[in-house]
Amino acid sequence: MKPIAILTTLLTTAWLAGCADESPTSEAAGFAGLGEAAGDFAQARPGTSLRFPQDHAAHPDYRIEWWYLTANLEDERSEPLGLQWTLFRQAMTPPDERPEPTPWAADQLWMAHMAVSQGDTHRVAERFARSHSASEEGQAGTVAEPFRAWIDHWQLASHVETSGEASKTDTFAELSLSAHQDDEHGGFGYDLTLTAEGPLVLHGEAGFSQKAADGQGSFYYSQPFWRIEGEVTLDGETRMVSGRGWLDREWSSQLLDERQQGWDWFSLHLESGHKLMAFQLRGGGEDGGDYRSGTWVTPEGEPTALAPDAIGMTLLDTRRVSGREIPTRWRLEVPGAGFDLIVEAPHAERWMDTSVPYWEGEVVARDADSGEDKGIGYLEMTGY
């Protein structure tokens, strides 16, 4: 699902769009307000067909949306390295209430996160911007064809310019990612090429991903087959890297049930070539329990949706991180796929100290019985 705590952050920066007279509620519904009723915004429903390349770009009639990349890489010394790049969008007004486009009018707010991690080192940066939904230019935005998503000089875009019929299939097949941030440690960032070695994967019911027993959800698809190559800079030192990436696309207007106060989300690249996405939303399930869902993906890219009772998640251990007890070791079971894994974060220092903080970092997966290495991936956790 790659859900993220964006709503509260963007609401508190509403003045960027000239909306300071509309004060956010102090008690947001669900985690970070993501359970707030859709109101006059469009809402994700089952039965809607996703369209490409159009759906690679923004959906301003929906309240919230993101383009979310994580990557498990190795440098030239074969040392593991992780990174994240995420662009978030929030619509500030429903479609029928938007201001006319002018140089000062804006109805969309944008936020971006980037992170580079290696060993105990974890560097994080955050940016904000605004735009009008009628514009394809400005400080931040997206374009479907050829694909481009940007905020300031941070950009994820089609690596090869395409035109005509070819662009309808190629616009998302090979991307370039560039983002750099100065800091007191010498700076960090990356210049990378992403090549898709498998198809897009639609989650849930043909792209509608349910998030609660009451039916709330989002449109959600992923590209979990990225091969990544390029350069990463960490604390002023640049090294060549290569590895695997996972990009999530998601949009909705009421993502969660108002009772849901956080989640645990896994994306795994398994040694067998299979991929696994699984999440647990704390609350909002049957009889007030947790709500679980996921997707099991074959090496060829064929997805199987996992029902809530098809996934087992058991917390095994925590670590003290930034004054919080953070789960860093889990047992993850999918009996229908025939596996039972211990998923662990080798480095706990992955707290994202952003406007709305959360934990996100690299994990390794091992067989629960034999301890044999089974894969790598990323874990995101909110509400702790």
MIKEGU-362597 format. One record per residue (C-alpha): residue in one letter; x, y, z; residue number from 1. Coordinates in steps of 0.05 Angstrom, whole numbers. Layout:
BEGIN
+------+--------+--------+--------+------+
! resn !      u !      v !      w ! resi !
+------+--------+--------+--------+------+
!    A !      X !      Y !      Z !  NUM !
...
+------+--------+--------+--------+------+
//
This chain:
BEGIN
+------+--------+--------+--------+------+
! resn !      u !      v !      w ! resi !
+------+--------+--------+--------+------+
!    M !      0 !      0 !      0 !    1 !
!    K !     56 !     47 !     15 !    2 !
!    P !      9 !     92 !     55 !    3 !
!    I !     42 !    153 !     84 !    4 !
!    A !     26 !    205 !    137 !    5 !
!    I !     16 !    264 !     91 !    6 !
!    L !    -51 !    296 !    106 !    7 !
!    T !    -35 !    329 !    173 !    8 !
!    T !     30 !    356 !    146 !    9 !
!    L !     -2 !    386 !     85 !   10 !
!    L !    -60 !    415 !    124 !   11 !
!    T !    -13 !    450 !    172 !   12 !
!    T !     21 !    482 !    111 !   13 !
!    A !    -45 !    503 !     80 !   14 !
!    W !    -23 !    576 !     81 !   15 !
!    L !     23 !    560 !     22 !   16 !
!    A !    -40 !    556 !    -21 !   17 !
!    G !    -72 !    617 !      9 !   18 !
!    C !   -120 !    576 !     51 !   19 !
!    A !    -99 !    600 !    120 !   20 !
!    D !   -171 !    619 !    136 !   21 !
!    E !   -192 !    546 !    135 !   22 !
!    S !   -164 !    517 !    200 !   23 !
!    P !   -154 !    441 !    203 !   24 !
!    T !   -188 !    403 !    257 !   25 !
!    S !   -145 !    387 !    318 !   26 !
!    E !   -168 !    315 !    321 !   27 !
!    A !   -160 !    286 !    251 !   28 !
!    A !   -200 !    224 !    233 !   29 !
!    G !   -155 !    162 !    229 !   30 !
!    F !    -80 !    166 !    226 !   31 !
!    A !    -58 !    235 !    200 !   32 !
!    G !   -129 !    250 !    179 !   33 !
!    L !   -129 !    196 !    125 !   34 !
!    G !   -197 !    171 !    150 !   35 !
!    E !   -231 !    238 !    139 !   36 !
!    A !   -294 !    231 !     96 !   37 !
!    A !   -284 !    243 !     22 !   38 !
!    G !   -336 !    298 !     19 !   39 !
!    D !   -341 !    329 !    -50 !   40 !
!    F !   -276 !    298 !    -74 !   41 !
!    A !   -276 !    238 !   -120 !   42 !
!    Q !   -269 !    172 !    -82 !   43 !
!    A !   -234 !    107 !   -102 !   44 !
!    R !   -285 !     52 !   -114 !   45 !
!    P !   -280 !    -19 !   -141 !   46 !
!    G !   -299 !    -29 !   -214 !   47 !
!    T !   -258 !     28 !   -242 !   48 !
!    S !   -207 !      8 !   -295 !   49 !
!    L !   -139 !     39 !   -290 !   50 !
!    R !   -111 !     72 !   -353 !   51 !
!    F !    -39 !     79 !   -375 !   52 !
!    P !     -1 !    122 !   -386 !   53 !
!    Q !    -54 !    172 !   -359 !   54 !
!    D !    -53 !    143 !   -288 !   55 !
!    H !     21 !    154 !   -281 !   56 !
!    A !      5 !    228 !   -273 !   57 !
!    A !    -34 !    265 !   -219 !   58 !
!    H !   -109 !    257 !   -204 !   59 !
!    P !   -127 !    326 !   -176 !   60 !
!    D !   -201 !    308 !   -165 !   61 !
!    Y !   -177 !    261 !   -109 !   62 !
!    R !   -152 !    289 !    -44 !   63 !
!    I !    -87 !    250 !    -34 !   64 !
!    E !    -36 !    216 !    -78 !   65 !
!    W !     37 !    193 !    -80 !   66 !
!    W !     94 !    168 !   -123 !   67 !
!    Y !    138 !    127 !    -77 !   68 !
!    L !    204 !     93 !    -92 !   69 !
!    T !    247 !     50 !    -46 !   70 !
!    A !    310 !     14 !    -67 !   71 !
!    N !    357 !    -39 !    -40 !   72 !
!    L !    425 !    -26 !    -71 !   73 !
!    E !    498 !    -45 !    -64 !   74 !
!    D !    559 !     -1 !    -76 !   75 !
!    E !    624 !    -20 !   -110 !   76 !
!    R !    648 !    -50 !    -45 !   77 !
!    S !    586 !    -95 !    -42 !   78 !
!    E !    561 !    -58 !     19 !   79 !
!    P !    485 !    -52 !     25 !   80 !
!    L !    454 !     16 !     16 !   81 !
!    G !    381 !     38 !     17 !   82 !
!    L !    344 !     98 !    -10 !   83 !
!    Q !    276 !    129 !    -13 !   84 !
!    W !    245 !    183 !    -59 !   85 !
!    T !    173 !    203 !    -51 !   86 !
!    L !    128 !    257 !    -80 !   87 !
!    F !     62 !    270 !    -45 !   88 !
!    R !      3 !    312 !    -70 !   89 !
!    Q !    -59 !    338 !    -33 !   90 !
!    A !   -118 !    374 !    -64 !   91 !
!    M !   -138 !    432 !    -19 !   92 !
!    T !   -207 !    443 !    -50 !   93 !
!    P !   -258 !    397 !    -84 !   94 !
!    P !   -263 !    401 !   -161 !   95 !
!    D !   -323 !    447 !   -160 !   96 !
!    E !   -291 !    498 !   -113 !   97 !
!    R !   -224 !    509 !   -147 !   98 !
!    P !   -200 !    580 !   -159 !   99 !
!    E !   -187 !    604 !   -229 !  100 !
!    P !   -114 !    594 !   -248 !  101 !
!    T !    -72 !    656 !   -235 !  102 !
!    P !      1 !    665 !   -216 !  103 !
!    W !    -20 !    667 !   -143 !  104 !
!    A !    -77 !    616 !   -141 !  105 !
!    A !    -63 !    544 !   -120 !  106 !
!    D !   -108 !    486 !   -103 !  107 !
!    Q !    -54 !    431 !    -97 !  108 !
!    L !     -1 !    423 !    -44 !  109 !
!    W !     61 !    380 !    -54 !  110 !
!    M !    112 !    349 !     -6 !  111 !
!    A !    173 !    306 !    -22 !  112 !
!    H !    219 !    263 !     20 !  113 !
!    M !    286 !    234 !      3 !  114 !
!    A !    332 !    190 !     44 !  115 !
!    V !    398 !    154 !     37 !  116 !
!    S !    418 !    100 !     88 !  117 !
!    Q !    480 !     57 !     98 !  118 !
!    G !    499 !     23 !    163 !  119 !
!    D !    483 !     69 !    221 !  120 !
!    T !    481 !    130 !    175 !  121 !
!    H !    412 !    156 !    155 !  122 !
!    R !    403 !    223 !    119 !  123 !
!    V !    334 !    253 !    107 !  124 !
!    A !    308 !    315 !     71 !  125 !
!    E !    239 !    345 !     59 !  126 !
!    R !    210 !    397 !     11 !  127 !
!    F !    143 !    432 !      1 !  128 !
!    A !    111 !    466 !    -59 !  129 !
!    R !     43 !    487 !    -87 !  130 !
!    S !     11 !    488 !   -156 !  131 !
!    H !    -55 !    496 !   -192 !  132 !
!    S !    -89 !    434 !   -219 !  133 !
!    A !    -97 !    465 !   -288 !  134 !
!    S !    -22 !    475 !   -297 !  135 !
!    E !     32 !    427 !   -320 !  136 !
!    E !     87 !    475 !   -301 !  137 !
!    G !    111 !    504 !   -236 !  138 !
!    Q !    151 !    487 !   -175 !  139 !
!    A !    121 !    417 !   -170 !  140 !
!    G !     77 !    372 !   -211 !  141 !
!    T !     71 !    311 !   -257 !  142 !
!    V !     61 !    297 !   -331 !  143 !
!    A !     39 !    230 !   -359 !  144 !
!    E !     72 !    229 !   -427 !  145 !
!    P !    131 !    229 !   -428 !  146 !
!    F !    127 !    216 !   -353 !  147 !
!    R !    155 !    268 !   -306 !  148 !
!    A !    145 !    280 !   -231 !  149 !
!    W !    184 !    336 !   -197 !  150 !
!    I !    191 !    385 !   -140 !  151 !
!    D !    244 !    438 !   -150 !  152 !
!    H !    306 !    403 !   -177 !  153 !
!    W !    285 !    334 !   -150 !  154 !
!    Q !    258 !    295 !   -209 !  155 !
!    L !    235 !    226 !   -231 !  156 !
!    A !    225 !    225 !   -307 !  157 !
!    S !    225 !    183 !   -370 !  158 !
!    H !    297 !    167 !   -386 !  159 !
!    V !    286 !    165 !   -461 !  160 !
!    E !    244 !    216 !   -498 !  161 !
!    T !    188 !    181 !   -536 !  162 !
!    S !    132 !    203 !   -582 !  163 !
!    G !     71 !    175 !   -617 !  164 !
!    E !     47 !    105 !   -604 !  165 !
!    A !    113 !     82 !   -575 !  166 !
!    S !    107 !    130 !   -517 !  167 !
!    K !     43 !     96 !   -493 !  168 !
!    T !     83 !     36 !   -473 !  169 !
!    D !    152 !     65 !   -462 !  170 !
!    T !    138 !    126 !   -419 !  171 !
!    F !    145 !     88 !   -353 !  172 !
!    A !    192 !     33 !   -376 !  173 !
!    E !    258 !     69 !   -363 !  174 !
!    L !    264 !    128 !   -315 !  175 !
!    S !    318 !    173 !   -288 !  176 !
!    L !    318 !    196 !   -216 !  177 !
!    S !    358 !    256 !   -193 !  178 !
!    A !    356 !    289 !   -124 !  179 !
!    H !    410 !    322 !    -82 !  180 !
!    Q !    410 !    358 !    -15 !  181 !
!    D !    464 !    399 !     18 !  182 !
!    D !    475 !    388 !     93 !  183 !
!    E !    527 !    396 !    147 !  184 !
!    H !    555 !    327 !    132 !  185 !
!    G !    576 !    342 !     61 !  186 !
!    G !    511 !    329 !     24 !  187 !
!    F !    474 !    268 !     -1 !  188 !
!    G !    433 !    248 !    -62 !  189 !
!    Y !    431 !    205 !   -124 !  190 !
!    D !    431 !    203 !   -200 !  191 !
!    L !    400 !    136 !   -221 !  192 !
!    T !    371 !     99 !   -281 !  193 !
!    L !    312 !     53 !   -268 !  194 !
!    T !    297 !     -1 !   -319 !  195 !
!    A !    233 !    -42 !   -314 !  196 !
!    E !    246 !   -117 !   -320 !  197 !
!    G !    173 !   -138 !   -309 !  198 !
!    P !    103 !   -110 !   -316 !  199 !
!    L !     63 !    -63 !   -272 !  200 !
!    V !     25 !    -99 !   -216 !  201 !
!    L !    -46 !    -79 !   -198 !  202 !
!    H !    -64 !    -92 !   -125 !  203 !
!    G !   -130 !   -115 !    -95 !  204 !
!    E !   -189 !   -118 !   -143 !  205 !
!    A !   -159 !    -97 !   -210 !  206 !
!    G !   -125 !    -38 !   -177 !  207 !
!    F !   -174 !    -22 !   -122 !  208 !
!    S !   -140 !    -37 !    -55 !  209 !
!    Q !   -188 !    -42 !      4 !  210 !
!    K !   -160 !    -16 !     69 !  211 !
!    A !   -215 !    -29 !    120 !  212 !
!    A !   -273 !    -76 !    132 !  213 !
!    D !   -321 !    -18 !    119 !  214 !
!    G !   -296 !    -12 !     47 !  215 !
!    Q !   -249 !     48 !     48 !  216 !
!    G !   -191 !     42 !      1 !  217 !
!    S !   -149 !     70 !    -56 !  218 !
!    F !   -128 !     58 !   -127 !  219 !
!    Y !    -60 !     24 !   -121 !  220 !
!    Y !     -9 !     -5 !   -169 !  221 !
!    S !     66 !    -18 !   -166 !  222 !
!    Q !    127 !    -28 !   -209 !  223 !
!    P !    166 !    -78 !   -166 !  224 !
!    F !    214 !    -99 !   -221 !  225 !
!    W !    261 !    -40 !   -226 !  226 !
!    R !    335 !    -54 !   -240 !  227 !
!    I !    373 !      7 !   -215 !  228 !
!    E !    442 !     32 !   -232 !  229 !
!    G !    478 !     98 !   -221 !  230 !
!    E !    511 !    141 !   -168 !  231 !
!    V !    494 !    155 !    -96 !  232 !
!    T !    527 !    209 !    -54 !  233 !
!    L !    528 !    201 !     22 !  234 !
!    D !    564 !    251 !     68 !  235 !
!    G !    600 !    280 !      8 !  236 !
!    E !    627 !    214 !    -19 !  237 !
!    T !    600 !    189 !    -85 !  238 !
!    R !    600 !    115 !   -104 !  239 !
!    M !    572 !     72 !   -160 !  240 !
!    V !    511 !     30 !   -140 !  241 !
!    S !    465 !    -23 !   -169 !  242 !
!    G !    406 !    -63 !   -144 !  243 !
!    R !    330 !    -68 !   -142 !  244 !
!    G !    275 !    -18 !   -132 !  245 !
!    W !    200 !    -17 !   -118 !  246 !
!    L !    155 !     41 !   -138 !  247 !
!    D !     84 !     50 !   -111 !  248 !
!    R !     29 !     93 !   -140 !  249 !
!    E !    -33 !    106 !    -98 !  250 !
!    W !    -90 !    157 !    -96 !  251 !
!    S !   -155 !    165 !    -57 !  252 !
!    S !   -197 !    215 !    -20 !  253 !
!    Q !   -212 !    173 !     42 !  254 !
!    L !   -156 !    121 !     48 !  255 !
!    L !   -172 !     94 !    117 !  256 !
!    D !   -226 !     80 !    168 !  257 !
!    E !   -228 !    134 !    221 !  258 !
!    R !   -209 !     83 !    274 !  259 !
!    Q !   -143 !     64 !    241 !  260 !
!    Q !    -84 !     96 !    275 !  261 !
!    G !    -23 !     68 !    240 !  262 !
!    W !      4 !     12 !    196 !  263 !
!    D !     61 !    -36 !    182 !  264 !
!    W !     77 !    -45 !    107 !  265 !
!    F !    126 !    -94 !     75 !  266 !
!    S !    153 !    -99 !      4 !  267 !
!    L !    199 !   -158 !     -9 !  268 !
!    H !    243 !   -181 !    -67 !  269 !
!    L !    251 !   -256 !    -56 !  270 !
!    E !    309 !   -299 !    -81 !  271 !
!    S !    259 !   -341 !   -120 !  272 !
!    G !    242 !   -281 !   -163 !  273 !
!    H !    174 !   -273 !   -129 !  274 !
!    K !    152 !   -206 !    -99 !  275 !
!    L !    109 !   -196 !    -37 !  276 !
!    M !     71 !   -134 !    -15 !  277 !
!    A !     35 !   -141 !     52 !  278 !
!    F !      7 !    -91 !    101 !  279 !
!    Q !    -28 !    -89 !    168 !  280 !
!    L !    -72 !    -30 !    187 !  281 !
!    R !    -81 !    -27 !    261 !  282 !
!    G !   -156 !    -23 !    272 !  283 !
!    G !   -212 !    -22 !    222 !  284 !
!    G !   -217 !    -97 !    213 !  285 !
!    E !   -274 !   -144 !    230 !  286 !
!    D !   -297 !   -137 !    303 !  287 !
!    G !   -248 !    -79 !    312 !  288 !
!    G !   -186 !   -120 !    298 !  289 !
!    D !   -130 !   -105 !    250 !  290 !
!    Y !   -140 !   -104 !    174 !  291 !
!    R !    -90 !   -141 !    130 !  292 !
!    S !    -81 !   -147 !     56 !  293 !
!    G !    -27 !   -160 !      6 !  294 !
!    T !     -6 !   -185 !    -63 !  295 !
!    W !     37 !   -245 !    -81 !  296 !
!    V !     71 !   -234 !   -148 !  297 !
!    T !    104 !   -288 !   -192 !  298 !
!    P !    171 !   -275 !   -226 !  299 !
!    E !    131 !   -263 !   -290 !  300 !
!    G !     89 !   -209 !   -256 !  301 !
!    E !     24 !   -247 !   -245 !  302 !
!    P !     -9 !   -221 !   -181 !  303 !
!    T !    -51 !   -259 !   -130 !  304 !
!    A !    -91 !   -217 !    -82 !  305 !
!    L !    -84 !   -239 !     -9 !  306 !
!    A !   -145 !   -235 !     35 !  307 !
!    P !   -140 !   -211 !    107 !  308 !
!    D !   -141 !   -282 !    135 !  309 !
!    A !    -87 !   -305 !     87 !  310 !
!    I !    -31 !   -265 !    120 !  311 !
!    G !      0 !   -274 !    188 !  312 !
!    M !     41 !   -218 !    221 !  313 !
!    T !     71 !   -228 !    290 !  314 !
!    L !    115 !   -177 !    325 !  315 !
!    L !    178 !   -211 !    353 !  316 !
!    D !    223 !   -155 !    377 !  317 !
!    T !    229 !    -79 !    383 !  318 !
!    R !    286 !    -29 !    389 !  319 !
!    R !    288 !     40 !    422 !  320 !
!    V !    292 !     91 !    366 !  321 !
!    S !    283 !    166 !    374 !  322 !
!    G !    249 !    156 !    441 !  323 !
!    R !    200 !    104 !    415 !  324 !
!    E !    194 !     28 !    417 !  325 !
!    I !    198 !     10 !    343 !  326 !
!    P !    183 !    -60 !    317 !  327 !
!    T !    245 !    -85 !    281 !  328 !
!    R !    234 !   -161 !    278 !  329 !
!    W !    171 !   -195 !    251 !  330 !
!    R !    146 !   -263 !    232 !  331 !
!    L !    110 !   -258 !    165 !  332 !
!    E !     69 !   -318 !    142 !  333 !
!    V !     31 !   -331 !     78 !  334 !
!    P !     11 !   -405 !     81 !  335 !
!    G !    -22 !   -405 !     13 !  336 !
!    A !     44 !   -385 !    -19 !  337 !
!    G !     82 !   -436 !     23 !  338 !
!    F !    128 !   -391 !     62 !  339 !
!    D !    142 !   -371 !    133 !  340 !
!    L !    193 !   -315 !    142 !  341 !
!    I !    229 !   -277 !    196 !  342 !
!    V !    235 !   -205 !    170 !  343 !
!    E !    285 !   -161 !    207 !  344 !
!    A !    314 !    -92 !    202 !  345 !
!    P !    390 !    -99 !    207 !  346 !
!    H !    395 !    -25 !    226 !  347 !
!    A !    343 !      7 !    270 !  348 !
!    E !    365 !     79 !    258 !  349 !
!    R !    316 !     94 !    202 !  350 !
!    W !    269 !    143 !    236 !  351 !
!    M !    243 !    195 !    186 !  352 !
!    D !    244 !    258 !    227 !  353 !
!    T !    200 !    296 !    178 !  354 !
!    S !    139 !    340 !    191 !  355 !
!    V !     98 !    278 !    205 !  356 !
!    P !    150 !    227 !    229 !  357 !
!    Y !    151 !    153 !    213 !  358 !
!    W !    200 !     94 !    207 !  359 !
!    E !    223 !     68 !    140 !  360 !
!    G !    283 !     24 !    125 !  361 !
!    E !    315 !    -36 !     94 !  362 !
!    V !    298 !   -107 !    117 !  363 !
!    V !    324 !   -177 !    105 !  364 !
!    A !    280 !   -239 !    102 !  365 !
!    R !    301 !   -308 !    125 !  366 !
!    D !    266 !   -375 !    129 !  367 !
!    A !    234 !   -381 !    198 !  368 !
!    D !    259 !   -453 !    207 !  369 !
!    S !    327 !   -457 !    173 !  370 !
!    G !    349 !   -385 !    177 !  371 !
!    E !    366 !   -387 !    103 !  372 !
!    D !    368 !   -320 !     68 !  373 !
!    K !    304 !   -311 !     27 !  374 !
!    G !    303 !   -239 !      5 !  375 !
!    I !    309 !   -165 !     18 !  376 !
!    G !    261 !   -107 !     18 !  377 !
!    Y !    233 !    -47 !     56 !  378 !
!    L !    189 !    -37 !    117 !  379 !
!    E !    148 !     24 !    133 !  380 !
!    M !    114 !     35 !    200 !  381 !
!    T !     71 !     93 !    225 !  382 !
!    G !     35 !    111 !    289 !  383 !
!    Y !     90 !     90 !    338 !  384 !
+------+--------+--------+--------+------+
//
